[in-house]
Amino acid sequence: MTGMSVTRFYDELADDYHLIYADWDASVRRQGDALDALVGRERATVLDCSCGIGTQAIGLALHGHHVTGTDLSPRAAARAAREAGRRNLCLRTAAADMRRLPFPDGRFDTVVCADNSLPHLLTERDVRAALAEMRRVLRPAGLLLVSTRPYDDLLRDRPTSTPPRVHRTADGAGPGQRAVTFQLWHWHDDGEHYDLEHFQLLPAAGEWRVRTRRTTYWALGRNRLTGLAAEAGFVGVGWRMPQETGFFQPLLVARAGG
């Protein structure tokens, strides 16, 4: 991962990130409900180490958990704090790299790394470093929740695009109230990494304004990530699928070993 390029991608996207969703507030509530059920305890201390604009962090805070959010993007982390404040929630945020978390050992009951954030790390060395940090800041037997795209299927099919998603405001369906998001994927020769072009079509004076951003991912399959988590000191590593959890992506669920 080139930290600066990922930082720039999300800094540039921060103001428009909610437009990825048909209804961002509904997604916040739905994802918070699903993750809260997995946390399985009240008022947990939670680190969301890839908090973005707060989709999962705010959802968990709505359930009464004590949530801290960090993100590589300062603009995204700052927006997460603002969005939480608008909802009268306390969410402490900071800009930080998940490979170097600015917290003492054993600080959290749960660490969340959701929404396909870990695969921005493009080598086993970097993924190991991030998982080791997540393990370090967890209390003994603390819970790890990591979500990725369904890469076992994607590695088989190697899609080159995603379907468009349309965001609508609540007050109408005209061009001025819509935004369209889609992605183009360019697979590398190794068959595992891909460059992503992220397109947003935004209404502007009766026409469409196009914003394009680029980043790179590693299509990290479930067995490989399971092995890396075990190497980092996690135990009971398993996967929970969306049809079981209600969360929109597959979730790696594990505990910090002793």
Secondary structure, DSSP 8 states (H G I E B T S, - for coil): --HHHHHHHHHHHGGGGGGGSSSHHHHHHHHHHHHHHHH-SSS-EEEETT-TTSHHHHHHHTTT-EEEEEES-HHHHHHHHHHHHHTT---EEEE--TTS--S-TT-EEEEEE-TT-GGG--SHHHHHHHHHHHHHHEEEEEEEEEE---HHHHHHH--SB---EEEE-TT--SGGGEEEEEEEEEE-TTSSEEEEEEEEEEEETTEEEEEEEEEEEE---HHHHHHHHHHTTEEEEEEE-HHHH--SS-EEEEEE--
